[in-house]
Amino acid sequence: MSQRYFGTDGIRGLANRHPMTSDVALRVGMAAGRIFSRTGGGDRHRVVIGKDTRLSGYMIESAMMSGFTSVGMDVFLLGPMPTPAVAMLTRSLRADLGVMISASHNPYDDNGIKFFDPEGYKLSDETECEIERLVDAPMETLLAEPDKIGRATRVESAQERYIEFAKRTLPRDLRLGGLRIVIDCANGASYKVAPEALWELGAEVIKIGVEPNGRNINLKCGSTAPEALCEKVREMRADIGIALDGDADRVVIVDEKGRIVDGDQIMAVIAQSWQESSRLLGGGVVATVMSNLGLERYLDGLGLSLARTAVGDRHVVEHMRKHGYNVGGEQSGHIVLSDFTTTGDGLVSAMQILSTVVLTGRPVSEVCNRFTPLPQVLQNVRYVNGQPLDDARVRSAIEGGRSRLGQKGRVVIRPSGTEPVIRVMAEGDDEGLVSSVVGDIVAAVKEAAQAA
């Protein structure tokens, strides 16, 4: 029976340990290459490969390049590039497949493999299962004939192409002159392109997290650790801070006072701006179950809806495509603007905020303070055996919590897709009540986990 390789967002794991080994990367490249060589016209088929700055990226990149060329695909190597740049260049280069080697916001010793189809969207579950079936097939059945082996080419213009793409998401005559911007690139994939794009638009750019050494990606920097950015914004009296994660598909904003602005506020700004300019499609925004109830109430006041999906940008994108929305995202800072991108793009999202700041002439603290978030409490509970959510005590605690909060709050319980953790979240107008509800559910989950 085939082993499961794909998780909630591609293949991910500890570098040099199964499944994130050279052997698996080679086989995955061969399997995906064979599948995507069946589609499209012409004799030659193309795959685009980008990566972030992790030490293991060289190892995985080389193995995948070997796998793809061995089945007859030509490989375009981008080097360190943001995930959304890989999706964009897959389309631009008319490739059959795009690959991003990254573990996003995880520490350097993790790595991962994400795939994009020819249109720049993440692969369906069915296609991932098809790849998995071929991964465990005899390798010799996948090999191309000697005269059909693929070539590998480095795309020297990749950075410039993405920078121009990002700049074109703004009005042609808009300039960032007079703005002092601190950009934190998490020592990751955007360490060259993001500061350069902002500088070319006329901003004064102060850079941090732009000295990758293979081991310091996301280390006390970037969107998951924005404290250094907050301090730098205050120190430099900057107008705004922008923090990207390791592969630059998510963003966190810091206002001129050094306060963090999350993805919910970013979506609120963009939605209202696009509504006023008659650009917003779908009558609202798509977000996940984790977005704050304050965002939902704010949008409702504008006559807009908030459609909620399961956690994960893939679910957000699927709902956007199916129902015709062009703004969606996650509280964590994955913002998808389908007028421009097919996946989260931290730099492009930040530029929409900068555009609003320039056009309104207001400081970031005013632009990005659209609503007051409701008190929200989130706790993770680890478990080893069993399925705690199936326990009657846990179900009773969940129903009791929802009853106590009524229509003025929410309870969201979900298992993590990457670790043995139950995530317990509640929010409402009464912070004390919210904390009490979460505490009761967490206690029930712990009791059920111990009894398993």
DRENDO-1510 file (C-alpha; in Angstrom, 1 decimal, always signed):
<recs>
REC; n; res; u; v; w
REC; 1; MET; +0.0; +0.0; +0.0 .
REC; 2; SER; +1.3; +3.5; -0.9 .
REC; 3; GLN; +2.6; +5.6; +1.9 .
REC; 4; ARG; +1.1; +9.0; +2.6 .
REC; 5; TYR; +3.5; +11.8; +1.7 .
REC; 6; PHE; +1.3; +14.9; +1.3 .
REC; 7; GLY; -0.1; +16.7; +4.3 .
REC; 8; THR; -2.3; +19.8; +4.6 .
REC; 9; ASP; +0.1; +22.0; +2.5 .
REC; 10; GLY; +2.3; +19.8; +0.3 .
REC; 11; ILE; +5.0; +17.5; +1.7 .
REC; 12; ARG; +6.8; +18.7; +4.9 .
REC; 13; GLY; +9.1; +17.3; +7.5 .
REC; 14; LEU; +12.5; +17.4; +9.2 .
REC; 15; ALA; +15.2; +17.8; +6.7 .
REC; 16; ASN; +17.2; +14.6; +5.9 .
REC; 17; ARG; +14.6; +12.5; +7.6 .
REC; 18; HIS; +11.7; +10.7; +5.9 .
REC; 19; PRO; +9.9; +12.1; +4.0 .
REC; 20; MET; +12.1; +15.1; +3.5 .
REC; 21; THR; +15.1; +13.2; +2.0 .
REC; 22; SER; +16.9; +13.3; -1.3 .
REC; 23; ASP; +15.5; +9.9; -2.2 .
REC; 24; VAL; +11.9; +10.9; -1.7 .
REC; 25; ALA; +12.5; +14.3; -3.4 .
REC; 26; LEU; +14.0; +12.5; -6.4 .
REC; 27; ARG; +11.0; +10.1; -6.6 .
REC; 28; VAL; +8.5; +12.8; -6.1 .
REC; 29; GLY; +10.1; +14.8; -9.0 .
REC; 30; MET; +10.0; +11.7; -11.2 .
REC; 31; ALA; +6.3; +11.0; -10.3 .
REC; 32; ALA; +5.1; +14.5; -10.7 .
REC; 33; GLY; +7.1; +15.0; -13.9 .
REC; 34; ARG; +5.6; +11.9; -15.5 .
REC; 35; ILE; +2.1; +13.0; -14.6 .
REC; 36; PHE; +2.4; +16.6; -15.8 .
REC; 37; SER; +4.3; +15.5; -19.0 .
REC; 38; ARG; +1.0; +13.8; -20.1 .
REC; 39; THR; -0.7; +17.2; -20.4 .
REC; 40; GLY; -0.3; +20.0; -22.8 .
REC; 41; GLY; +1.1; +20.0; -26.3 .
REC; 42; GLY; +4.6; +19.9; -27.7 .
REC; 43; ASP; +7.5; +17.6; -27.2 .
REC; 44; ARG; +9.1; +19.4; -24.2 .
REC; 45; HIS; +7.5; +20.0; -20.9 .
REC; 46; ARG; +8.6; +22.5; -18.3 .
REC; 47; VAL; +8.8; +22.7; -14.5 .
REC; 48; VAL; +9.7; +25.8; -12.5 .
REC; 49; ILE; +11.6; +25.3; -9.2 .
REC; 50; GLY; +12.0; +28.0; -6.5 .
REC; 51; LYS; +13.2; +27.7; -2.9 .
REC; 52; ASP; +13.7; +29.7; +0.3 .
REC; 53; THR; +17.0; +30.0; +2.1 .
REC; 54; ARG; +17.1; +26.9; +4.2 .
REC; 55; LEU; +20.4; +24.9; +4.2 .
REC; 56; SER; +18.6; +21.8; +3.0 .
REC; 57; GLY; +17.2; +23.6; +0.0 .
REC; 58; TYR; +20.2; +22.8; -2.1 .
REC; 59; MET; +19.9; +19.1; -1.4 .
REC; 60; ILE; +16.1; +19.0; -2.2 .
REC; 61; GLU; +16.5; +21.2; -5.3 .
REC; 62; SER; +19.3; +19.0; -6.7 .
REC; 63; ALA; +17.3; +15.8; -6.1 .
REC; 64; MET; +14.1; +17.2; -7.6 .
REC; 65; MET; +16.0; +18.6; -10.6 .
REC; 66; SER; +17.5; +15.1; -11.2 .
REC; 67; GLY; +14.1; +13.5; -10.9 .
REC; 68; PHE; +12.4; +15.9; -13.3 .
REC; 69; THR; +15.1; +15.7; -16.0 .
REC; 70; SER; +15.2; +11.9; -15.8 .
REC; 71; VAL; +11.6; +11.7; -16.9 .
REC; 72; GLY; +12.1; +14.2; -19.7 .
REC; 73; MET; +11.1; +17.5; -18.2 .
REC; 74; ASP; +13.1; +20.7; -18.7 .
REC; 75; VAL; +13.8; +22.5; -15.4 .
REC; 76; PHE; +13.8; +26.3; -14.8 .
REC; 77; LEU; +15.7; +27.1; -11.6 .
REC; 78; LEU; +14.7; +30.3; -9.9 .
REC; 79; GLY; +16.9; +30.2; -6.8 .
REC; 80; PRO; +15.6; +31.9; -3.6 .
REC; 81; MET; +12.2; +33.3; -4.5 .
REC; 82; PRO; +8.8; +33.9; -2.7 .
REC; 83; THR; +6.2; +31.2; -3.1 .
REC; 84; PRO; +3.8; +33.6; -4.9 .
REC; 85; ALA; +6.6; +34.4; -7.4 .
REC; 86; VAL; +6.9; +30.7; -8.2 .
REC; 87; ALA; +3.2; +30.5; -8.9 .
REC; 88; MET; +3.3; +33.7; -11.0 .
REC; 89; LEU; +6.4; +32.5; -13.0 .
REC; 90; THR; +4.8; +29.1; -13.6 .
REC; 91; ARG; +2.1; +30.9; -15.5 .
REC; 92; SER; +4.4; +33.4; -17.1 .
REC; 93; LEU; +6.9; +30.8; -18.4 .
REC; 94; ARG; +4.0; +28.6; -19.7 .
REC; 95; ALA; +5.3; +25.8; -17.5 .
REC; 96; ASP; +3.4; +22.6; -16.9 .
REC; 97; LEU; +4.2; +22.6; -13.2 .
REC; 98; GLY; +5.6; +24.8; -10.4 .
REC; 99; VAL; +7.5; +23.7; -7.3 .
REC; 100; MET; +8.4; +25.7; -4.2 .
REC; 101; ILE; +10.9; +24.1; -1.7 .
REC; 102; SER; +10.0; +25.7; +1.6 .
REC; 103; ALA; +8.6; +25.0; +5.1 .
REC; 104; SER; +7.1; +28.5; +5.2 .
REC; 105; HIS; +7.3; +29.9; +8.7 .
REC; 106; ASN; +8.9; +26.7; +10.3 .
REC; 107; PRO; +12.4; +26.6; +11.7 .
REC; 108; TYR; +15.3; +26.0; +9.3 .
REC; 109; ASP; +15.7; +22.3; +10.0 .
REC; 110; ASP; +12.3; +21.6; +8.5 .
REC; 111; ASN; +11.6; +21.8; +4.8 .
REC; 112; GLY; +8.8; +21.1; +2.4 .
REC; 113; ILE; +7.6; +20.8; -1.2 .
REC; 114; LYS; +4.6; +22.6; -2.6 .
REC; 115; PHE; +3.3; +22.2; -6.1 .
REC; 116; PHE; +1.4; +24.5; -8.5 .
REC; 117; ASP; -0.5; +23.6; -11.6 .
REC; 118; PRO; +0.0; +25.4; -14.9 .
REC; 119; GLU; -2.5; +28.1; -13.8 .
REC; 120; GLY; -0.6; +28.7; -10.5 .
REC; 121; TYR; -3.0; +27.0; -8.2 .
REC; 122; LYS; -2.1; +24.3; -5.6 .
REC; 123; LEU; -2.8; +20.8; -6.7 .
REC; 124; SER; -6.0; +19.0; -6.0 .
REC; 125; ASP; -6.2; +16.1; -3.5 .
REC; 126; GLU; -6.8; +13.7; -6.5 .
REC; 127; THR; -3.6; +14.8; -8.2 .
REC; 128; GLU; -1.6; +14.5; -5.0 .
REC; 129; CYS; -2.8; +11.0; -4.6 .
REC; 130; GLU; -1.8; +10.2; -8.2 .
REC; 131; ILE; +1.7; +11.4; -7.5 .
REC; 132; GLU; +1.9; +9.3; -4.3 .
REC; 133; ARG; +0.9; +6.2; -6.2 .
REC; 134; LEU; +3.8; +6.7; -8.7 .
REC; 135; VAL; +6.3; +7.6; -6.0 .
REC; 136; ASP; +6.3; +4.0; -4.8 .
REC; 137; ALA; +6.3; +2.6; -8.4 .
REC; 138; PRO; +9.5; +1.0; -9.8 .
REC; 139; MET; +11.7; +3.9; -10.8 .
REC; 140; GLU; +12.8; +2.3; -14.1 .
REC; 141; THR; +9.2; +2.4; -15.4 .
REC; 142; LEU; +9.3; +6.2; -15.2 .
REC; 143; LEU; +12.6; +7.0; -16.9 .
REC; 144; ALA; +12.7; +8.7; -20.3 .
REC; 145; GLU; +14.7; +7.5; -23.2 .
REC; 146; PRO; +18.3; +8.7; -23.4 .
REC; 147; ASP; +17.5; +11.2; -26.2 .
REC; 148; LYS; +14.5; +12.6; -24.2 .
REC; 149; ILE; +16.3; +13.5; -20.9 .
REC; 150; GLY; +15.5; +17.1; -19.9 .
REC; 151; ARG; +17.7; +20.1; -19.4 .
REC; 152; ALA; +18.1; +22.4; -16.5 .
REC; 153; THR; +18.4; +26.2; -16.9 .
REC; 154; ARG; +18.8; +29.0; -14.3 .
REC; 155; VAL; +16.4; +31.9; -14.9 .
REC; 156; GLU; +18.6; +34.9; -14.3 .
REC; 157; SER; +15.8; +37.4; -14.7 .
REC; 158; ALA; +13.5; +35.8; -12.2 .
REC; 159; GLN; +13.9; +38.5; -9.5 .
REC; 160; GLU; +13.4; +41.4; -11.8 .
REC; 161; ARG; +10.3; +39.8; -13.3 .
REC; 162; TYR; +8.7; +39.3; -9.9 .
REC; 163; ILE; +9.6; +42.9; -8.8 .
REC; 164; GLU; +7.9; +44.3; -11.9 .
REC; 165; PHE; +4.9; +42.1; -11.4 .
REC; 166; ALA; +4.5; +43.3; -7.7 .
REC; 167; LYS; +4.9; +47.0; -8.7 .
REC; 168; ARG; +2.3; +46.7; -11.4 .
REC; 169; THR; -0.3; +45.8; -8.8 .
REC; 170; LEU; -0.3; +49.5; -7.8 .
REC; 171; PRO; -1.6; +52.4; -9.9 .
REC; 172; ARG; +1.0; +53.4; -12.5 .
REC; 173; ASP; +1.4; +56.9; -11.1 .
REC; 174; LEU; +1.5; +56.0; -7.4 .
REC; 175; ARG; +4.8; +56.6; -5.6 .
REC; 176; LEU; +6.0; +55.8; -2.1 .
REC; 177; GLY; +8.2; +58.8; -1.8 .
REC; 178; GLY; +8.3; +60.3; +1.7 .
REC; 179; LEU; +7.5; +57.0; +3.4 .
REC; 180; ARG; +10.0; +55.4; +5.7 .
REC; 181; ILE; +9.4; +51.7; +5.6 .
REC; 182; VAL; +11.1; +49.0; +7.7 .
REC; 183; ILE; +10.9; +45.6; +6.0 .
REC; 184; ASP; +11.6; +42.3; +7.8 .
REC; 185; CYS; +12.2; +39.5; +5.3 .
REC; 186; ALA; +12.7; +36.8; +7.9 .
REC; 187; ASN; +16.1; +35.9; +6.4 .
REC; 188; GLY; +14.0; +34.1; +3.9 .
REC; 189; ALA; +13.0; +33.9; +0.2 .
REC; 190; SER; +12.1; +37.6; -0.2 .
REC; 191; TYR; +15.4; +39.0; +1.2 .
REC; 192; LYS; +16.3; +40.6; -2.1 .
REC; 193; VAL; +13.1; +41.2; -4.0 .
REC; 194; ALA; +10.9; +42.8; -1.3 .
REC; 195; PRO; +13.3; +45.7; -0.3 .
REC; 196; GLU; +14.2; +46.3; -4.0 .
REC; 197; ALA; +10.5; +46.6; -5.0 .
REC; 198; LEU; +9.8; +49.1; -2.3 .
REC; 199; TRP; +12.9; +51.1; -3.1 .
REC; 200; GLU; +12.1; +51.3; -6.8 .
REC; 201; LEU; +8.7; +52.8; -5.8 .
REC; 202; GLY; +10.5; +55.6; -4.1 .
REC; 203; ALA; +10.3; +54.6; -0.4 .
REC; 204; GLU; +13.1; +55.0; +2.1 .
REC; 205; VAL; +13.7; +51.4; +3.0 .
REC; 206; ILE; +15.3; +50.1; +6.2 .
REC; 207; LYS; +16.0; +46.4; +6.0 .
REC; 208; ILE; +16.2; +43.7; +8.7 .
REC; 209; GLY; +16.1; +39.9; +8.3 .
REC; 210; VAL; +18.0; +40.1; +5.0 .
REC; 211; GLU; +21.2; +38.2; +5.9 .
REC; 212; PRO; +20.3; +34.5; +5.4 .
REC; 213; ASN; +22.9; +31.9; +6.3 .
REC; 214; GLY; +20.8; +28.8; +5.8 .
REC; 215; ARG; +20.0; +28.4; +9.5 .
REC; 216; ASN; +18.5; +31.7; +10.6 .
REC; 217; ILE; +15.3; +31.8; +8.5 .
REC; 218; ASN; +12.3; +32.8; +10.7 .
REC; 219; LEU; +14.7; +32.9; +13.7 .
REC; 220; LYS; +13.4; +35.7; +16.0 .
REC; 221; CYS; +12.3; +37.6; +12.9 .
REC; 222; GLY; +9.6; +37.7; +10.3 .
REC; 223; SER; +5.8; +37.6; +10.6 .
REC; 224; THR; +5.7; +35.0; +13.3 .
REC; 225; ALA; +8.1; +36.9; +15.5 .
REC; 226; PRO; +7.5; +40.6; +14.8 .
REC; 227; GLU; +8.9; +42.0; +18.0 .
REC; 228; ALA; +12.2; +43.1; +16.4 .
REC; 229; LEU; +10.3; +44.9; +13.7 .
REC; 230; CYS; +8.1; +46.7; +16.2 .
REC; 231; GLU; +11.2; +47.9; +18.0 .
REC; 232; LYS; +12.9; +49.0; +14.8 .
REC; 233; VAL; +9.9; +50.9; +13.7 .
REC; 234; ARG; +9.8; +52.9; +16.9 .
REC; 235; GLU; +13.6; +53.3; +16.9 .
REC; 236; MET; +13.7; +54.7; +13.3 .
REC; 237; ARG; +10.4; +56.6; +13.6 .
REC; 238; ALA; +9.2; +54.8; +10.6 .
REC; 239; ASP; +5.8; +55.2; +9.0 .
REC; 240; ILE; +5.2; +51.5; +8.7 .
REC; 241; GLY; +6.7; +48.1; +9.3 .
REC; 242; ILE; +6.2; +45.1; +7.0 .
REC; 243; ALA; +7.1; +41.5; +8.2 .
REC; 244; LEU; +7.0; +38.6; +5.8 .
REC; 245; ASP; +7.5; +34.9; +6.6 .
REC; 246; GLY; +10.2; +32.6; +5.3 .
REC; 247; ASP; +8.5; +32.1; +1.9 .
REC; 248; ALA; +6.8; +35.5; +1.8 .
REC; 249; ASP; +3.2; +34.3; +1.3 .
REC; 250; ARG; +2.0; +35.9; +4.5 .
REC; 251; VAL; +2.4; +39.4; +6.0 .
REC; 252; VAL; +2.0; +41.2; +9.3 .
REC; 253; ILE; +1.9; +45.1; +9.3 .
REC; 254; VAL; +3.3; +47.2; +12.2 .
REC; 255; ASP; +1.9; +50.8; +12.4 .
REC; 256; GLU; +4.0; +53.9; +13.2 .
REC; 257; LYS; +3.5; +53.4; +16.9 .
REC; 258; GLY; +5.0; +49.9; +16.8 .
REC; 259; ARG; +1.6; +48.1; +17.1 .
REC; 260; ILE; +0.9; +44.9; +15.2 .
REC; 261; VAL; -1.8; +44.7; +12.6 .
REC; 262; ASP; -3.0; +41.2; +11.7 .
REC; 263; GLY; -4.6; +39.7; +8.6 .
REC; 264; ASP; -8.1; +40.5; +9.7 .
REC; 265; GLN; -7.5; +44.2; +9.8 .
REC; 266; ILE; -5.6; +44.0; +6.5 .
REC; 267; MET; -8.6; +42.3; +4.8 .
REC; 268; ALA; -10.9; +44.9; +6.3 .
REC; 269; VAL; -8.8; +47.7; +4.8 .
REC; 270; ILE; -8.5; +46.1; +1.3 .
REC; 271; ALA; -12.2; +45.2; +1.2 .
REC; 272; GLN; -13.4; +48.7; +2.0 .
REC; 273; SER; -11.0; +50.3; -0.3 .
REC; 274; TRP; -11.9; +48.0; -3.2 .
REC; 275; GLN; -15.6; +48.4; -2.4 .
REC; 276; GLU; -15.3; +52.2; -2.7 .
REC; 277; SER; -13.5; +51.9; -6.0 .
REC; 278; SER; -16.1; +49.3; -7.3 .
REC; 279; ARG; -13.4; +46.6; -7.5 .
REC; 280; LEU; -14.7; +44.2; -4.9 .
REC; 281; LEU; -16.3; +41.1; -6.2 .
REC; 282; GLY; -18.5; +38.5; -4.5 .
REC; 283; GLY; -20.1; +41.0; -2.2 .
REC; 284; GLY; -17.7; +40.4; +0.6 .
REC; 285; VAL; -14.6; +38.6; +1.8 .
REC; 286; VAL; -13.6; +34.9; +2.3 .
REC; 287; ALA; -11.8; +34.1; +5.6 .
REC; 288; THR; -11.4; +31.0; +7.8 .
REC; 289; VAL; -13.2; +30.0; +11.0 .
REC; 290; MET; -10.3; +31.6; +12.9 .
REC; 291; SER; -11.0; +35.2; +11.8 .
REC; 292; ASN; -12.3; +37.5; +14.5 .
REC; 293; LEU; -16.0; +38.1; +14.9 .
REC; 294; GLY; -15.2; +41.8; +14.9 .
REC; 295; LEU; -14.2; +41.5; +11.3 .
REC; 296; GLU; -17.5; +39.9; +10.5 .
REC; 297; ARG; -19.5; +42.6; +12.3 .
REC; 298; TYR; -17.4; +45.4; +10.6 .
REC; 299; LEU; -18.0; +44.0; +7.1 .
REC; 300; ASP; -21.7; +43.6; +7.9 .
REC; 301; GLY; -21.8; +47.3; +8.7 .
REC; 302; LEU; -20.5; +48.0; +5.2 .
REC; 303; GLY; -23.1; +45.8; +3.7 .
REC; 304; LEU; -20.6; +43.0; +3.0 .
REC; 305; SER; -20.6; +39.4; +3.9 .
REC; 306; LEU; -17.9; +37.2; +5.5 .
REC; 307; ALA; -17.8; +33.7; +4.1 .
REC; 308; ARG; -15.9; +31.3; +6.4 .
REC; 309; THR; -14.0; +28.2; +5.4 .
REC; 310; ALA; -11.9; +25.6; +7.1 .
REC; 311; VAL; -8.4; +26.7; +8.1 .
REC; 312; GLY; -5.9; +26.8; +5.3 .
REC; 313; ASP; -5.3; +29.1; +2.4 .
REC; 314; ARG; -6.2; +26.3; +0.0 .
REC; 315; HIS; -9.8; +26.2; +1.3 .
REC; 316; VAL; -10.0; +30.0; +1.0 .
REC; 317; VAL; -8.8; +30.0; -2.6 .
REC; 318; GLU; -11.2; +27.2; -3.5 .
REC; 319; HIS; -14.2; +29.1; -2.1 .
REC; 320; MET; -13.1; +32.3; -3.8 .
REC; 321; ARG; -12.8; +30.6; -7.2 .
REC; 322; LYS; -16.1; +28.8; -6.8 .
REC; 323; HIS; -18.2; +31.8; -5.7 .
REC; 324; GLY; -16.5; +34.7; -7.5 .
REC; 325; TYR; -14.7; +36.6; -4.6 .
REC; 326; ASN; -11.5; +38.5; -5.2 .
REC; 327; VAL; -10.4; +39.2; -1.6 .
REC; 328; GLY; -9.8; +36.4; +1.0 .
REC; 329; GLY; -7.3; +35.3; +3.6 .
REC; 330; GLU; -6.4; +34.3; +7.1 .
REC; 331; GLN; -5.9; +36.1; +10.3 .
REC; 332; SER; -2.3; +34.9; +10.3 .
REC; 333; GLY; -1.6; +37.1; +7.2 .
REC; 334; HIS; -2.2; +34.9; +4.2 .
REC; 335; ILE; -4.0; +37.3; +2.0 .
REC; 336; VAL; -5.2; +36.2; -1.4 .
REC; 337; LEU; -6.1; +38.9; -4.0 .
REC; 338; SER; -7.2; +37.0; -7.0 .
REC; 339; ASP; -7.0; +40.1; -9.3 .
REC; 340; PHE; -3.3; +39.6; -9.0 .
REC; 341; THR; -2.3; +36.3; -7.5 .
REC; 342; THR; -3.4; +32.6; -7.2 .
REC; 343; THR; -2.0; +32.2; -3.7 .
REC; 344; GLY; -1.1; +34.3; -0.6 .
REC; 345; ASP; +1.4; +37.1; -1.5 .
REC; 346; GLY; +2.8; +39.1; +1.5 .
REC; 347; LEU; +4.5; +41.8; -0.6 .
REC; 348; VAL; +1.5; +42.5; -2.9 .
REC; 349; SER; -0.9; +42.6; +0.1 .
REC; 350; ALA; +1.4; +45.1; +1.9 .
REC; 351; MET; +1.4; +47.3; -1.2 .
REC; 352; GLN; -2.4; +47.5; -1.1 .
REC; 353; ILE; -2.1; +48.9; +2.5 .
REC; 354; LEU; +0.7; +51.3; +1.3 .
REC; 355; SER; -1.6; +52.4; -1.5 .
REC; 356; THR; -4.4; +53.3; +0.9 .
REC; 357; VAL; -2.0; +55.2; +3.2 .
REC; 358; VAL; -0.7; +57.2; +0.2 .
REC; 359; LEU; -4.1; +57.9; -1.3 .
REC; 360; THR; -5.7; +58.9; +2.0 .
REC; 361; GLY; -2.8; +60.7; +3.5 .
REC; 362; ARG; -3.5; +59.2; +6.9 .
REC; 363; PRO; -1.1; +57.3; +9.2 .
REC; 364; VAL; -1.1; +53.6; +9.3 .
REC; 365; SER; -2.5; +53.6; +12.8 .
REC; 366; GLU; -5.7; +55.1; +11.5 .
REC; 367; VAL; -5.8; +53.3; +8.2 .
REC; 368; CYS; -5.4; +49.9; +9.8 .
REC; 369; ASN; -7.7; +50.4; +12.8 .
REC; 370; ARG; -11.0; +49.5; +11.2 .
REC; 371; PHE; -12.6; +47.6; +14.1 .
REC; 372; THR; -11.9; +46.5; +17.7 .
REC; 373; PRO; -11.3; +42.8; +17.8 .
REC; 374; LEU; -13.5; +40.8; +20.2 .
REC; 375; PRO; -11.6; +39.0; +23.0 .
REC; 376; GLN; -10.3; +35.7; +21.5 .
REC; 377; VAL; -8.7; +32.9; +23.5 .
REC; 378; LEU; -6.8; +30.0; +21.8 .
REC; 379; GLN; -5.2; +27.1; +23.6 .
REC; 380; ASN; -3.5; +24.0; +22.2 .
REC; 381; VAL; -3.9; +20.6; +24.0 .
REC; 382; ARG; -1.5; +17.8; +23.1 .
REC; 383; TYR; -2.6; +14.2; +23.1 .
REC; 384; VAL; -0.9; +10.9; +22.4 .
REC; 385; ASN; -3.6; +8.2; +22.0 .
REC; 386; GLY; -7.3; +8.1; +20.9 .
REC; 387; GLN; -9.5; +10.8; +19.4 .
REC; 388; PRO; -10.4; +13.2; +22.3 .
REC; 389; LEU; -13.1; +15.0; +20.2 .
REC; 390; ASP; -15.1; +11.7; +20.1 .
REC; 391; ASP; -15.4; +11.6; +23.9 .
REC; 392; ALA; -18.8; +12.4; +25.3 .
REC; 393; ARG; -17.3; +14.6; +28.0 .
REC; 394; VAL; -15.6; +16.8; +25.4 .
REC; 395; ARG; -18.8; +17.0; +23.2 .
REC; 396; SER; -20.8; +18.0; +26.3 .
REC; 397; ALA; -18.2; +20.7; +27.2 .
REC; 398; ILE; -18.3; +22.1; +23.7 .
REC; 399; GLU; -22.1; +22.3; +23.5 .
REC; 400; GLY; -22.2; +23.8; +27.0 .
REC; 401; GLY; -19.7; +26.5; +25.9 .
REC; 402; ARG; -21.6; +27.4; +22.8 .
REC; 403; SER; -24.8; +27.6; +24.8 .
REC; 404; ARG; -23.2; +30.0; +27.3 .
REC; 405; LEU; -21.8; +32.3; +24.6 .
REC; 406; GLY; -25.1; +32.2; +22.6 .
REC; 407; GLN; -25.3; +34.5; +19.6 .
REC; 408; LYS; -22.6; +36.9; +20.9 .
REC; 409; GLY; -19.7; +34.5; +20.6 .
REC; 410; ARG; -18.2; +31.5; +18.8 .
REC; 411; VAL; -16.4; +28.2; +19.7 .
REC; 412; VAL; -14.1; +26.6; +17.2 .
REC; 413; ILE; -12.5; +23.2; +18.0 .
REC; 414; ARG; -10.2; +21.6; +15.5 .
REC; 415; PRO; -7.4; +19.0; +15.4 .
REC; 416; SER; -4.1; +20.3; +14.0 .
REC; 417; GLY; -3.2; +19.0; +10.5 .
REC; 418; THR; +0.5; +18.8; +11.4 .
REC; 419; GLU; +0.9; +17.6; +15.0 .
REC; 420; PRO; -1.1; +15.8; +17.7 .
REC; 421; VAL; -2.8; +18.9; +19.1 .
REC; 422; ILE; -6.4; +19.9; +19.6 .
REC; 423; ARG; -6.8; +23.7; +19.1 .
REC; 424; VAL; -9.5; +25.2; +21.3 .
REC; 425; MET; -10.7; +28.7; +20.4 .
REC; 426; ALA; -13.5; +30.8; +21.7 .
REC; 427; GLU; -14.4; +34.5; +21.3 .
REC; 428; GLY; -17.1; +36.8; +22.5 .
REC; 429; ASP; -17.9; +40.2; +24.0 .
REC; 430; ASP; -17.2; +39.0; +27.6 .
REC; 431; GLU; -13.5; +38.1; +28.0 .
REC; 432; GLY; -14.0; +36.4; +31.3 .
REC; 433; LEU; -16.7; +34.2; +29.9 .
REC; 434; VAL; -14.6; +33.4; +26.9 .
REC; 435; SER; -11.7; +32.3; +29.1 .
REC; 436; SER; -14.0; +30.2; +31.2 .
REC; 437; VAL; -15.5; +28.4; +28.2 .
REC; 438; VAL; -12.0; +27.6; +26.8 .
REC; 439; GLY; -10.8; +26.4; +30.2 .
REC; 440; ASP; -13.7; +24.0; +30.6 .
REC; 441; ILE; -13.3; +22.5; +27.1 .
REC; 442; VAL; -9.5; +22.2; +27.5 .
REC; 443; ALA; -10.0; +20.4; +30.9 .
REC; 444; ALA; -12.4; +18.0; +29.2 .
REC; 445; VAL; -10.0; +17.3; +26.3 .
REC; 446; LYS; -7.1; +16.7; +28.8 .
REC; 447; GLU; -9.3; +14.3; +30.8 .
REC; 448; ALA; -10.3; +12.4; +27.7 .
REC; 449; ALA; -6.7; +12.2; +26.4 .
REC; 450; GLN; -5.5; +10.8; +29.7 .
REC; 451; ALA; -8.3; +8.2; +29.8 .
REC; 452; ALA; -7.5; +7.0; +26.2 .
</recs>
